Amino acid sequence: STKCCKAGGKSGYQCFAKNENWAECLETCEPGVHEGEKEGTYDASGQFVPAKWSCDKLGTRGAPDPCSAPGDDCRQTKCC
């Protein structure tokens, strides 16, 4: 419920809404069903219908990770 994300990722994390009850810190978000979605409902024929993400931005994007990612050159950041 803070609507803010810690520093991380190459471009920083943004708090994206799935729905009114859930949001998550992600680098990017595409509206619609996300791969591996386990939340949802069942239609009249008993078929599972996965929940869709709205991807509404909440709060401001966090800073990029100040350290180098695994396999990246760390001469400038001096941290991994």
All heavy atoms as a GROMACS GRO file, in nm:
protein
  589
    1SER      N    1   0.081  -0.121   0.000
    1SER     CA    2   0.000   0.000   0.000
    1SER      C    3   0.085   0.126   0.000
    1SER      O    4   0.034   0.236   0.002
    1SER     CB    5  -0.095  -0.002   0.119
    1SER     OG    6  -0.024   0.006   0.239
    2THR      N    7   0.220   0.112  -0.003
    2THR     CA    8   0.306   0.231  -0.005
    2THR      C    9   0.313   0.292  -0.145
    2THR      O   10   0.347   0.408  -0.160
    2THR     CB   11   0.449   0.197   0.040
    2THR    OG1   12   0.506   0.105  -0.052
    2THR    CG2   13   0.452   0.143   0.181
    3LYS      N   14   0.286   0.212  -0.247
    3LYS     CA   15   0.291   0.256  -0.387
    3LYS      C   16   0.430   0.303  -0.428
    3LYS      O   17   0.446   0.387  -0.515
    3LYS     CB   18   0.187   0.364  -0.414
    3LYS     CG   19   0.046   0.316  -0.390
    3LYS     CD   20  -0.054   0.427  -0.416
    3LYS     CE   21  -0.192   0.376  -0.377
    3LYS     NZ   22  -0.287   0.481  -0.364
    4CYS      N   23   0.533   0.250  -0.360
    4CYS     CA   24   0.670   0.282  -0.400
    4CYS      C   25   0.753   0.154  -0.398
    4CYS      O   26   0.722   0.060  -0.327
    4CYS     CB   27   0.730   0.389  -0.311
    4CYS     SG   28   0.753   0.342  -0.140
    5CYS      N   29   0.856   0.154  -0.480
    5CYS     CA   30   0.941   0.036  -0.495
    5CYS      C   31   1.085   0.071  -0.462
    5CYS      O   32   1.131   0.181  -0.490
    5CYS     CB   33   0.932  -0.015  -0.639
    5CYS     SG   34   0.764  -0.058  -0.691
    6LYS      N   35   1.156  -0.024  -0.405
    6LYS     CA   36   1.298  -0.007  -0.377
    6LYS      C   37   1.376   0.001  -0.507
    6LYS      O   38   1.328  -0.041  -0.612
    6LYS     CB   39   1.350  -0.127  -0.296
    6LYS     CG   40   1.298  -0.132  -0.155
    6LYS     CD   41   1.360  -0.250  -0.082
    6LYS     CE   42   1.315  -0.255   0.061
    6LYS     NZ   43   1.373  -0.367   0.133
    7ALA      N   44   1.496   0.053  -0.499
    7ALA     CA   45   1.584   0.060  -0.616
    7ALA      C   46   1.609  -0.081  -0.668
    7ALA      O   47   1.622  -0.176  -0.591
    7ALA     CB   48   1.715   0.128  -0.580
    8GLY      N   49   1.615  -0.094  -0.798
    8GLY     CA   50   1.642  -0.224  -0.857
    8GLY      C   51   1.618  -0.225  -1.006
    8GLY      O   52   1.557  -0.133  -1.062
    9GLY      N   53   1.667  -0.327  -1.072
    9GLY     CA   54   1.648  -0.341  -1.215
    9GLY      C   55   1.731  -0.239  -1.294
    9GLY      O   56   1.789  -0.148  -1.238
   10LYS      N   57   1.734  -0.256  -1.424
   10LYS     CA   58   1.812  -0.165  -1.509
   10LYS      C   59   1.746  -0.029  -1.522
   10LYS      O   60   1.815   0.071  -1.535
   10LYS     CB   61   1.832  -0.227  -1.646
   10LYS     CG   62   1.930  -0.342  -1.645
   10LYS     CD   63   1.970  -0.382  -1.784
   10LYS     CE   64   2.069  -0.495  -1.779
   10LYS     NZ   65   2.203  -0.455  -1.814
   11SER      N   66   1.614  -0.024  -1.519
   11SER     CA   67   1.544   0.105  -1.535
   11SER      C   68   1.463   0.144  -1.412
   11SER      O   69   1.384   0.237  -1.418
   11SER     CB   70   1.453   0.099  -1.659
   11SER     OG   71   1.356  -0.003  -1.644
   12GLY      N   72   1.481   0.073  -1.302
   12GLY     CA   73   1.403   0.101  -1.181
   12GLY      C   74   1.272   0.026  -1.185
   12GLY      O   75   1.225  -0.015  -1.291
   13TYR      N   76   1.211   0.006  -1.069
   13TYR     CA   77   1.083  -0.064  -1.060
   13TYR      C   78   0.971   0.036  -1.043
   13TYR      O   79   0.986   0.138  -0.976
   13TYR     CB   80   1.083  -0.162  -0.943
   13TYR     CG   81   1.174  -0.281  -0.963
   13TYR    CD1   82   1.281  -0.303  -0.879
   13TYR    CD2   83   1.152  -0.370  -1.066
   13TYR    CE1   84   1.365  -0.412  -0.896
   13TYR    CE2   85   1.236  -0.479  -1.086
   13TYR     CZ   86   1.342  -0.499  -1.000
   13TYR     OH   87   1.424  -0.607  -1.018
   14GLN      N   88   0.857   0.005  -1.104
   14GLN     CA   89   0.736   0.085  -1.094
   14GLN      C   90   0.630   0.000  -1.026
   14GLN      O   91   0.621  -0.119  -1.052
   14GLN     CB   92   0.689   0.125  -1.234
   14GLN     CG   93   0.554   0.192  -1.241
   14GLN     CD   94   0.558   0.332  -1.181
   14GLN    OE1   95   0.642   0.412  -1.214
   14GLN    NE2   96   0.466   0.359  -1.091
   15CYS      N   97   0.551   0.059  -0.941
   15CYS     CA   98   0.438  -0.012  -0.881
   15CYS      C   99   0.324  -0.012  -0.982
   15CYS      O  100   0.275   0.094  -1.023
   15CYS     CB  101   0.395   0.058  -0.751
   15CYS     SG  102   0.263  -0.027  -0.664
   16PHE      N  103   0.284  -0.131  -1.029
   16PHE     CA  104   0.177  -0.147  -1.127
   16PHE      C  105   0.060  -0.220  -1.061
   16PHE      O  106   0.079  -0.322  -0.995
   16PHE     CB  107   0.223  -0.229  -1.247
   16PHE     CG  108   0.319  -0.158  -1.338
   16PHE    CD1  109   0.454  -0.190  -1.336
   16PHE    CD2  110   0.275  -0.060  -1.426
   16PHE    CE1  111   0.543  -0.126  -1.422
   16PHE    CE2  112   0.364   0.004  -1.512
   16PHE     CZ  113   0.498  -0.029  -1.509
   17ALA      N  114  -0.061  -0.170  -1.085
   17ALA     CA  115  -0.181  -0.233  -1.031
   17ALA      C  116  -0.224  -0.350  -1.118
   17ALA      O  117  -0.223  -0.342  -1.240
   17ALA     CB  118  -0.295  -0.132  -1.023
   18LYS      N  119  -0.260  -0.458  -1.051
   18LYS     CA  120  -0.325  -0.570  -1.119
   18LYS      C  121  -0.475  -0.541  -1.119
   18LYS      O  122  -0.540  -0.546  -1.221
   18LYS     CB  123  -0.295  -0.700  -1.045
   18LYS     CG  124  -0.366  -0.822  -1.100
   18LYS     CD  125  -0.328  -0.941  -1.016
   18LYS     CE  126  -0.375  -1.070  -1.072
   18LYS     NZ  127  -0.330  -1.182  -0.990
   19ASN      N  128  -0.523  -0.511  -0.999
   19ASN     CA  129  -0.663  -0.475  -0.979
   19ASN      C  130  -0.671  -0.391  -0.852
   19ASN      O  131  -0.568  -0.346  -0.802
   19ASN     CB  132  -0.750  -0.602  -0.969
   19ASN     CG  133  -0.700  -0.700  -0.864
   19ASN    OD1  134  -0.655  -0.662  -0.756
   19ASN    ND2  135  -0.705  -0.829  -0.895
   20GLU      N  136  -0.788  -0.370  -0.799
   20GLU     CA  137  -0.802  -0.285  -0.680
   20GLU      C  138  -0.744  -0.349  -0.554
   20GLU      O  139  -0.724  -0.282  -0.454
   20GLU     CB  140  -0.948  -0.248  -0.658
   20GLU     CG  141  -1.037  -0.369  -0.636
   20GLU     CD  142  -1.184  -0.337  -0.651
   20GLU    OE1  143  -1.218  -0.246  -0.726
   20GLU    OE2  144  -1.263  -0.408  -0.588
   21ASN      N  145  -0.714  -0.479  -0.560
   21ASN     CA  146  -0.665  -0.551  -0.442
   21ASN      C  147  -0.518  -0.590  -0.449
   21ASN      O  148  -0.464  -0.643  -0.352
   21ASN     CB  149  -0.748  -0.678  -0.420
   21ASN     CG  150  -0.892  -0.647  -0.397
   21ASN    OD1  151  -0.926  -0.559  -0.319
   21ASN    ND2  152  -0.980  -0.717  -0.467
   22TRP      N  153  -0.452  -0.570  -0.563
   22TRP     CA  154  -0.314  -0.616  -0.576
   22TRP      C  155  -0.234  -0.525  -0.667
   22TRP      O  156  -0.284  -0.479  -0.771
   22TRP     CB  157  -0.309  -0.759  -0.632
   22TRP     CG  158  -0.172  -0.816  -0.636
   22TRP    CD1  159  -0.090  -0.825  -0.745
   22TRP    CD2  160  -0.097  -0.869  -0.527
   22TRP    NE1  161   0.030  -0.881  -0.710
   22TRP    CE2  162   0.028  -0.910  -0.575
   22TRP    CE3  163  -0.125  -0.887  -0.392
   22TRP    CZ2  164   0.125  -0.966  -0.495
   22TRP    CZ3  165  -0.027  -0.944  -0.312
   22TRP    CH2  166   0.096  -0.983  -0.364
   23ALA      N  167  -0.110  -0.499  -0.631
   23ALA     CA  168  -0.014  -0.428  -0.714
   23ALA      C  169   0.123  -0.488  -0.686
   23ALA      O  170   0.145  -0.549  -0.582
   23ALA     CB  171  -0.015  -0.279  -0.682
   24GLU      N  172   0.214  -0.470  -0.780
   24GLU     CA  173   0.346  -0.532  -0.767
   24GLU      C  174   0.452  -0.443  -0.830
   24GLU      O  175   0.425  -0.374  -0.929
   24GLU     CB  176   0.342  -0.667  -0.839
   24GLU     CG  177   0.449  -0.762  -0.801
   24GLU     CD  178   0.420  -0.902  -0.855
   24GLU    OE1  179   0.307  -0.950  -0.843
   24GLU    OE2  180   0.514  -0.960  -0.911
   25CYS      N  181   0.572  -0.448  -0.776
   25CYS     CA  182   0.684  -0.373  -0.831
   25CYS      C  183   0.743  -0.453  -0.948
   25CYS      O  184   0.790  -0.566  -0.929
   25CYS     CB  185   0.791  -0.349  -0.725
   25CYS     SG  186   0.739  -0.237  -0.595
   26LEU      N  187   0.739  -0.394  -1.067
   26LEU     CA  188   0.789  -0.458  -1.188
   26LEU      C  189   0.865  -0.355  -1.271
   26LEU      O  190   0.841  -0.234  -1.257
   26LEU     CB  191   0.672  -0.511  -1.273
   26LEU     CG  192   0.576  -0.609  -1.206
   26LEU    CD1  193   0.449  -0.624  -1.289
   26LEU    CD2  194   0.643  -0.743  -1.188
   27GLU      N  195   0.954  -0.401  -1.360
   27GLU     CA  196   1.022  -0.307  -1.449
   27GLU      C  197   0.927  -0.260  -1.558
   27GLU      O  198   0.928  -0.143  -1.596
   27GLU     CB  199   1.146  -0.370  -1.511
   27GLU     CG  200   1.263  -0.376  -1.413
   27GLU     CD  201   1.395  -0.403  -1.481
   27GLU    OE1  202   1.449  -0.310  -1.544
   27GLU    OE2  203   1.443  -0.517  -1.470
   28THR      N  204   0.847  -0.351  -1.611
   28THR     CA  205   0.749  -0.318  -1.714
   28THR      C  206   0.620  -0.394  -1.686
   28THR      O  207   0.621  -0.491  -1.609
   28THR     CB  208   0.798  -0.356  -1.855
   28THR    OG1  209   0.817  -0.498  -1.860
   28THR    CG2  210   0.928  -0.286  -1.892
   29CYS      N  211   0.512  -0.350  -1.749
   29CYS     CA  212   0.385  -0.418  -1.731
   29CYS      C  213   0.302  -0.403  -1.857
   29CYS      O  214   0.287  -0.292  -1.909
   29CYS     CB  215   0.311  -0.359  -1.611
   29CYS     SG  216   0.162  -0.450  -1.562
   30GLU      N  217   0.250  -0.512  -1.907
   30GLU     CA  218   0.160  -0.510  -2.022
   30GLU      C  219   0.019  -0.544  -1.972
   30GLU      O  220   0.000  -0.646  -1.906
   30GLU     CB  221   0.202  -0.615  -2.125
   30GLU     CG  222   0.331  -0.582  -2.198
   30GLU     CD  223   0.318  -0.463  -2.290
   30GLU    OE1  224   0.210  -0.445  -2.351
   30GLU    OE2  225   0.415  -0.386  -2.300
   31PRO      N  226  -0.079  -0.458  -2.003
   31PRO     CA  227  -0.216  -0.488  -1.961
   31PRO      C  228  -0.262  -0.622  -2.019
   31PRO      O  229  -0.221  -0.661  -2.129
   31PRO     CB  230  -0.298  -0.373  -2.021
   31PRO     CG  231  -0.200  -0.262  -2.041
   31PRO     CD  232  -0.070  -0.330  -2.074
   32GLY      N  233  -0.343  -0.692  -1.942
   32GLY     CA  234  -0.396  -0.821  -1.986
   32GLY      C  235  -0.350  -0.932  -1.893
   32GLY      O  236  -0.303  -0.909  -1.782
   33VAL      N  237  -0.362  -1.054  -1.939
   33VAL     CA  238  -0.324  -1.172  -1.860
   33VAL      C  239  -0.173  -1.190  -1.866
   33VAL      O  240  -0.113  -1.187  -1.972
   33VAL     CB  241  -0.394  -1.298  -1.914
   33VAL    CG1  242  -0.347  -1.422  -1.839
   33VAL    CG2  243  -0.545  -1.284  -1.902
   34HIS      N  244  -0.111  -1.206  -1.748
   34HIS     CA  245   0.033  -1.233  -1.740
   34HIS      C  246   0.056  -1.383  -1.736
   34HIS      O  247  -0.021  -1.458  -1.675
   34HIS     CB  248   0.092  -1.167  -1.616
   34HIS     CG  249   0.103  -1.018  -1.627
   34HIS    ND1  250   0.178  -0.944  -1.540
   34HIS    CD2  251   0.050  -0.930  -1.715
   34HIS    CE1  252   0.171  -0.816  -1.574
   34HIS    NE2  253   0.093  -0.806  -1.679
   35GLU      N  254   0.165  -1.426  -1.798
   35GLU     CA  255   0.201  -1.567  -1.802
   35GLU      C  256   0.207  -1.624  -1.660
   35GLU      O  257   0.262  -1.562  -1.570
   35GLU     CB  258   0.336  -1.584  -1.870
   35GLU     CG  259   0.376  -1.728  -1.891
   35GLU     CD  260   0.508  -1.742  -1.966
   35GLU    OE1  261   0.543  -1.651  -2.042
   35GLU    OE2  262   0.573  -1.845  -1.944
   36GLY      N  263   0.148  -1.741  -1.642
   36GLY     CA  264   0.151  -1.808  -1.512
   36GLY      C  265   0.048  -1.756  -1.412
   36GLY      O  266   0.052  -1.793  -1.295
   37GLU      N  267  -0.045  -1.672  -1.457
   37GLU     CA  268  -0.146  -1.615  -1.368
   37GLU      C  269  -0.228  -1.725  -1.301
   37GLU      O  270  -0.279  -1.814  -1.368
   37GLU     CB  271  -0.239  -1.521  -1.446
   37GLU     CG  272  -0.341  -1.451  -1.360
   37GLU     CD  273  -0.277  -1.362  -1.255
   37GLU    OE1  274  -0.205  -1.268  -1.291
   37GLU    OE2  275  -0.299  -1.390  -1.136
   38LYS      N  276  -0.237  -1.720  -1.169
   38LYS     CA  277  -0.309  -1.823  -1.094
   38LYS      C  278  -0.439  -1.770  -1.034
   38LYS      O  279  -0.523  -1.847  -0.991
   38LYS     CB  280  -0.220  -1.879  -0.984
   38LYS     CG  281  -0.093  -1.943  -1.039
   38LYS     CD  282  -0.038  -2.048  -0.948
   38LYS     CE  283   0.090  -2.109  -0.993
   38LYS     NZ  284   0.105  -2.146  -1.129
   39GLU      N  285  -0.457  -1.637  -1.032
   39GLU     CA  286  -0.580  -1.580  -0.982
   39GLU      C  287  -0.678  -1.568  -1.098
   39GLU      O  288  -0.640  -1.540  -1.211
   39GLU     CB  289  -0.555  -1.441  -0.924
   39GLU     CG  290  -0.680  -1.374  -0.871
   39GLU     CD  291  -0.656  -1.231  -0.827
   39GLU    OE1  292  -0.548  -1.176  -0.851
   39GLU    OE2  293  -0.749  -1.175  -0.770
   40GLY      N  294  -0.806  -1.590  -1.069
   40GLY     CA  295  -0.906  -1.577  -1.173
   40GLY      C  296  -1.039  -1.633  -1.127
   40GLY      O  297  -1.062  -1.656  -1.008
   41THR      N  298  -1.126  -1.656  -1.223
   41THR     CA  299  -1.260  -1.710  -1.196
   41THR      C  300  -1.286  -1.824  -1.294
   41THR      O  301  -1.207  -1.849  -1.385
   41THR     CB  302  -1.367  -1.600  -1.216
   41THR    OG1  303  -1.358  -1.550  -1.349
   41THR    CG2  304  -1.349  -1.487  -1.116
   42TYR      N  305  -1.398  -1.890  -1.275
   42TYR     CA  306  -1.441  -1.996  -1.366
   42TYR      C  307  -1.568  -1.952  -1.437
   42TYR      O  308  -1.658  -1.896  -1.375
   42TYR     CB  309  -1.464  -2.126  -1.288
   42TYR     CG  310  -1.336  -2.187  -1.238
   42TYR    CD1  311  -1.283  -2.153  -1.114
   42TYR    CD2  312  -1.264  -2.276  -1.317
   42TYR    CE1  313  -1.163  -2.206  -1.069
   42TYR    CE2  314  -1.144  -2.330  -1.273
   42TYR     CZ  315  -1.095  -2.295  -1.150
   42TYR     OH  316  -0.976  -2.348  -1.106
   43ASP      N  317  -1.572  -1.975  -1.568
   43ASP     CA  318  -1.691  -1.936  -1.644
   43ASP      C  319  -1.800  -2.042  -1.628
   43ASP      O  320  -1.782  -2.142  -1.556
   43ASP     CB  321  -1.657  -1.908  -1.789
   43ASP     CG  322  -1.607  -2.030  -1.866
   43ASP    OD1  323  -1.626  -2.144  -1.820
   43ASP    OD2  324  -1.549  -2.010  -1.975
   44ALA      N  325  -1.912  -2.023  -1.695
   44ALA     CA  326  -2.028  -2.112  -1.682
   44ALA      C  327  -1.997  -2.256  -1.722
   44ALA      O  328  -2.059  -2.350  -1.671
   44ALA     CB  329  -2.144  -2.058  -1.764
   45SER      N  330  -1.900  -2.275  -1.812
   45SER     CA  331  -1.865  -2.410  -1.855
   45SER      C  332  -1.755  -2.472  -1.769
   45SER      O  333  -1.710  -2.583  -1.796
   45SER     CB  334  -1.823  -2.409  -2.002
   45SER     OG  335  -1.703  -2.336  -2.018
   46GLY      N  336  -1.711  -2.401  -1.664
   46GLY     CA  337  -1.609  -2.454  -1.575
   46GLY      C  338  -1.467  -2.425  -1.620
   46GLY      O  339  -1.371  -2.473  -1.561
   47GLN      N  340  -1.450  -2.345  -1.726
   47GLN     CA  341  -1.318  -2.310  -1.778
   47GLN      C  342  -1.258  -2.198  -1.692
   47GLN      O  343  -1.325  -2.100  -1.660
   47GLN     CB  344  -1.332  -2.261  -1.923
   47GLN     CG  345  -1.203  -2.236  -1.993
   47GLN     CD  346  -1.144  -2.362  -2.055
   47GLN    OE1  347  -1.208  -2.465  -2.061
   47GLN    NE2  348  -1.021  -2.353  -2.097
   48PHE      N  349  -1.131  -2.214  -1.654
   48PHE     CA  350  -1.062  -2.113  -1.575
   48PHE      C  351  -1.034  -1.991  -1.661
   48PHE      O  352  -0.982  -2.002  -1.773
   48PHE     CB  353  -0.930  -2.168  -1.519
   48PHE     CG  354  -0.853  -2.069  -1.436
   48PHE    CD1  355  -0.900  -2.027  -1.313
   48PHE    CD2  356  -0.733  -2.017  -1.483
   48PHE    CE1  357  -0.829  -1.934  -1.236
   48PHE    CE2  358  -0.662  -1.925  -1.408
   48PHE     CZ  359  -0.710  -1.884  -1.284
   49VAL      N  360  -1.069  -1.872  -1.610
   49VAL     CA  361  -1.045  -1.745  -1.679
   49VAL      C  362  -0.947  -1.665  -1.592
   49VAL      O  363  -0.985  -1.614  -1.487
   49VAL     CB  364  -1.176  -1.666  -1.699
   49VAL    CG1  365  -1.149  -1.535  -1.770
   49VAL    CG2  366  -1.279  -1.750  -1.773
   50PRO      N  367  -0.820  -1.655  -1.634
   50PRO     CA  368  -0.720  -1.585  -1.552
   50PRO      C  369  -0.752  -1.436  -1.538
   50PRO      O  370  -0.807  -1.375  -1.629
   50PRO     CB  371  -0.589  -1.604  -1.629
   50PRO     CG  372  -0.616  -1.700  -1.739
   50PRO     CD  373  -0.762  -1.709  -1.757
   51ALA      N  374  -0.714  -1.380  -1.423
   51ALA     CA  375  -0.733  -1.237  -1.398
   51ALA      C  376  -0.641  -1.157  -1.490
   51ALA      O  377  -0.530  -1.199  -1.522
   51ALA     CB  378  -0.702  -1.205  -1.252
   52LYS      N  379  -0.689  -1.040  -1.530
   52LYS     CA  380  -0.611  -0.951  -1.616
   52LYS      C  381  -0.551  -0.838  -1.532
   52LYS      O  382  -0.610  -0.794  -1.435
   52LYS     CB  383  -0.700  -0.891  -1.724
   52LYS     CG  384  -0.753  -0.994  -1.821
   52LYS     CD  385  -0.841  -0.928  -1.925
   52LYS     CE  386  -0.895  -1.033  -2.020
   52LYS     NZ  387  -0.984  -0.972  -2.119
   53TRP      N  388  -0.434  -0.793  -1.572
   53TRP     CA  389  -0.368  -0.679  -1.510
   53TRP      C  390  -0.412  -0.551  -1.578
   53TRP      O  391  -0.418  -0.544  -1.701
   53TRP     CB  392  -0.217  -0.692  -1.525
   53TRP     CG  393  -0.154  -0.790  -1.430
   53TRP    CD1  394  -0.164  -0.925  -1.434
   53TRP    CD2  395  -0.072  -0.757  -1.319
   53TRP    NE1  396  -0.092  -0.980  -1.332
   53TRP    CE2  397  -0.034  -0.879  -1.259
   53TRP    CE3  398  -0.026  -0.640  -1.265
   53TRP    CZ2  399   0.046  -0.885  -1.147
   53TRP    CZ3  400   0.055  -0.646  -1.154
   53TRP    CH2  401   0.090  -0.768  -1.096
   54SER      N  402  -0.440  -0.447  -1.499
   54SER     CA  403  -0.470  -0.316  -1.557
   54SER      C  404  -0.340  -0.243  -1.590
   54SER      O  405  -0.335  -0.164  -1.684
   54SER     CB  406  -0.552  -0.231  -1.460
   54SER     OG  407  -0.472  -0.190  -1.349
   55CYS      N  408  -0.235  -0.268  -1.513
   55CYS     CA  409  -0.103  -0.204  -1.527
   55CYS      C  410  -0.109  -0.053  -1.505
   55CYS      O  411  -0.024   0.021  -1.556
   55CYS     CB  412  -0.038  -0.238  -1.661
   55CYS     SG  413   0.010  -0.412  -1.670
   56ASP      N  414  -0.207  -0.006  -1.428
   56ASP     CA  415  -0.210   0.135  -1.391
   56ASP      C  416  -0.089   0.164  -1.304
   56ASP      O  417  -0.057   0.086  -1.213
   56ASP     CB  418  -0.338   0.168  -1.313
   56ASP     CG  419  -0.463   0.156  -1.399
   56ASP    OD1  420  -0.454   0.166  -1.523
   56ASP    OD2  421  -0.572   0.137  -1.340
   57LYS      N  422  -0.020   0.275  -1.332
   57LYS     CA  423   0.098   0.312  -1.253
   57LYS      C  424   0.054   0.374  -1.121
   57LYS      O  425  -0.032   0.462  -1.119
   57LYS     CB  426   0.185   0.411  -1.329
   57LYS     CG  427   0.250   0.351  -1.452
   57LYS     CD  428   0.332   0.456  -1.524
   57LYS     CE  429   0.394   0.397  -1.649
   57LYS     NZ  430   0.471   0.499  -1.722
   58LEU      N  431   0.114   0.326  -1.012
   58LEU     CA  432   0.086   0.379  -0.879
   58LEU      C  433   0.216   0.438  -0.824
   58LEU      O  434   0.318   0.370  -0.823
   58LEU     CB  435   0.034   0.269  -0.786
   58LEU     CG  436  -0.086   0.189  -0.836
   58LEU    CD1  437  -0.118   0.075  -0.740
   58LEU    CD2  438  -0.207   0.279  -0.854
   59GLY      N  439   0.214   0.560  -0.780
   59GLY     CA  440   0.334   0.622  -0.725
   59GLY      C  441   0.435   0.651  -0.835
   59GLY      O  442   0.403   0.656  -0.953
   60THR      N  443   0.560   0.669  -0.792
   60THR     CA  444   0.667   0.702  -0.887
   60THR      C  445   0.762   0.584  -0.902
   60THR      O  446   0.774   0.500  -0.812
   60THR     CB  447   0.747   0.825  -0.839
   60THR    OG1  448   0.800   0.798  -0.709
   60THR    CG2  449   0.659   0.949  -0.833
   61ARG      N  450   0.829   0.579  -1.016
   61ARG     CA  451   0.925   0.472  -1.044
   61ARG      C  452   1.044   0.485  -0.951
   61ARG      O  453   1.094   0.594  -0.927
   61ARG     CB  454   0.971   0.480  -1.190
   61ARG     CG  455   1.070   0.371  -1.229
   61ARG     CD  456   1.101   0.374  -1.376
   61ARG     NE  457   0.991   0.324  -1.457
   61ARG     CZ  458   0.967   0.194  -1.480
   61ARG    NH1  459   1.046   0.102  -1.430
   61ARG    NH2  460   0.864   0.157  -1.554
   62GLY      N  461   1.091   0.371  -0.898
   62GLY     CA  462   1.209   0.368  -0.814
   62GLY      C  463   1.335   0.388  -0.898
   62GLY      O  464   1.333   0.379  -1.020
   63ALA      N  465   1.445   0.410  -0.832
   63ALA     CA  466   1.573   0.429  -0.900
   63ALA      C  467   1.625   0.295  -0.954
   63ALA      O  468   1.593   0.189  -0.900
   63ALA     CB  469   1.674   0.487  -0.801
   64PRO      N  470   1.706   0.299  -1.059
   64PRO     CA  471   1.770   0.176  -1.107
   64PRO      C  472   1.862   0.119  -0.999
   64PRO      O  473   1.904   0.191  -0.908
   64PRO     CB  474   1.851   0.222  -1.228
   64PRO     CG  475   1.795   0.353  -1.267
   64PRO     CD  476   1.739   0.414  -1.141
   65ASP      N  477   1.894  -0.007  -1.012
   65ASP     CA  478   1.987  -0.071  -0.919
   65ASP      C  479   2.122  -0.001  -0.930
   65ASP      O  480   2.177   0.012  -1.040
   65ASP     CB  481   2.002  -0.218  -0.955
   65ASP     CG  482   2.076  -0.298  -0.849
   65ASP    OD1  483   2.157  -0.240  -0.776
   65ASP    OD2  484   2.052  -0.419  -0.840
   66PRO      N  485   2.177   0.048  -0.817
   66PRO     CA  486   2.305   0.118  -0.823
   66PRO      C  487   2.423   0.025  -0.849
   66PRO      O  488   2.532   0.071  -0.882
   66PRO     CB  489   2.316   0.183  -0.685
   66PRO     CG  490   2.234   0.096  -0.596
   66PRO     CD  491   2.122   0.044  -0.683
   67CYS      N  492   2.403  -0.104  -0.835
   67CYS     CA  493   2.511  -0.201  -0.856
   67CYS      C  494   2.499  -0.266  -0.994
   67CYS      O  495   2.394  -0.263  -1.057
   67CYS     CB  496   2.508  -0.308  -0.748
   67CYS     SG  497   2.553  -0.244  -0.586
   68SER      N  498   2.606  -0.328  -1.037
   68SER     CA  499   2.608  -0.399  -1.164
   68SER      C  500   2.536  -0.533  -1.150
   68SER      O  501   2.542  -0.598  -1.046
   68SER     CB  502   2.753  -0.424  -1.207
   68SER     OG  503   2.820  -0.301  -1.222
   69ALA      N  504   2.471  -0.573  -1.256
   69ALA     CA  505   2.403  -0.702  -1.260
   69ALA      C  506   2.506  -0.812  -1.280
   69ALA      O  507   2.617  -0.786  -1.330
   69ALA     CB  508   2.301  -0.704  -1.373
   70PRO      N  509   2.473  -0.937  -1.246
   70PRO     CA  510   2.566  -1.047  -1.270
   70PRO      C  511   2.608  -1.051  -1.417
   70PRO      O  512   2.524  -1.040  -1.506
   70PRO     CB  513   2.485  -1.171  -1.232
   70PRO     CG  514   2.386  -1.121  -1.132
   70PRO     CD  515   2.351  -0.982  -1.178
   71GLY      N  516   2.737  -1.059  -1.442
   71GLY     CA  517   2.790  -1.064  -1.577
   71GLY      C  518   2.820  -0.927  -1.636
   71GLY      O  519   2.881  -0.918  -1.742
   72ASP      N  520   2.775  -0.818  -1.572
   72ASP     CA  521   2.803  -0.682  -1.622
   72ASP      C  522   2.936  -0.632  -1.568
   72ASP      O  523   2.984  -0.675  -1.464
   72ASP     CB  524   2.694  -0.584  -1.577
   72ASP     CG  525   2.564  -0.601  -1.653
   72ASP    OD1  526   2.561  -0.678  -1.751
   72ASP    OD2  527   2.464  -0.538  -1.613
   73ASP      N  528   2.995  -0.538  -1.640
   73ASP     CA  529   3.121  -0.476  -1.601
   73ASP      C  530   3.097  -0.392  -1.474
   73ASP      O  531   3.013  -0.303  -1.473
   73ASP     CB  532   3.170  -0.386  -1.715
   73ASP     CG  533   3.305  -0.322  -1.687
   73ASP    OD1  534   3.356  -0.333  -1.574
   73ASP    OD2  535   3.360  -0.263  -1.781
   74CYS      N  536   3.166  -0.420  -1.366
   74CYS     CA  537   3.145  -0.349  -1.240
   74CYS      C  538   3.259  -0.252  -1.206
   74CYS      O  539   3.271  -0.208  -1.093
   74CYS     CB  540   3.123  -0.448  -1.126
   74CYS     SG  541   3.258  -0.562  -1.099
   75ARG      N  542   3.338  -0.214  -1.305
   75ARG     CA  543   3.448  -0.121  -1.279
   75ARG      C  544   3.398   0.017  -1.237
   75ARG      O  545   3.460   0.084  -1.158
   75ARG     CB  546   3.541  -0.110  -1.400
   75ARG     CG  547   3.625  -0.236  -1.420
   75ARG     CD  548   3.710  -0.225  -1.542
   75ARG     NE  549   3.621  -0.234  -1.660
   75ARG     CZ  550   3.663  -0.222  -1.784
   75ARG    NH1  551   3.789  -0.200  -1.810
   75ARG    NH2  552   3.579  -0.233  -1.882
   76GLN      N  553   3.284   0.060  -1.291
   76GLN     CA  554   3.229   0.190  -1.258
   76GLN      C  555   3.152   0.188  -1.126
   76GLN      O  556   3.170   0.273  -1.039
   76GLN     CB  557   3.137   0.241  -1.370
   76GLN     CG  558   3.210   0.267  -1.501
   76GLN     CD  559   3.314   0.377  -1.488
   76GLN    OE1  560   3.292   0.478  -1.424
   76GLN    NE2  561   3.430   0.356  -1.548
   77THR      N  562   3.062   0.089  -1.109
   77THR     CA  563   2.977   0.085  -0.989
   77THR      C  564   3.054   0.036  -0.867
   77THR      O  565   3.019   0.068  -0.754
   77THR     CB  566   2.856  -0.006  -1.010
   77THR    OG1  567   2.900  -0.140  -1.033
   77THR    CG2  568   2.769   0.042  -1.126
   78LYS      N  569   3.154  -0.050  -0.891
   78LYS     CA  570   3.232  -0.110  -0.784
   78LYS      C  571   3.148  -0.190  -0.684
   78LYS      O  572   3.180  -0.204  -0.568
   78LYS     CB  573   3.316  -0.006  -0.710
   78LYS     CG  574   3.417   0.060  -0.803
   78LYS     CD  575   3.509   0.153  -0.729
   78LYS     CE  576   3.614   0.217  -0.810
   78LYS     NZ  577   3.596   0.249  -0.946
   79CYS      N  578   3.033  -0.239  -0.733
   79CYS     CA  579   2.951  -0.330  -0.651
   79CYS      C  580   2.871  -0.422  -0.743
   79CYS      O  581   2.844  -0.388  -0.857
   79CYS     CB  582   2.859  -0.254  -0.557
   79CYS     SG  583   2.729  -0.159  -0.634
   80CYS      N  584   2.839  -0.539  -0.689
   80CYS     CA  585   2.764  -0.639  -0.766
   80CYS      C  586   2.640  -0.680  -0.690
   80CYS      O  587   2.632  -0.670  -0.572
   80CYS     CB  588   2.849  -0.762  -0.792
   80CYS     SG  589   2.996  -0.725  -0.889
   0.00000   0.00000   0.00000
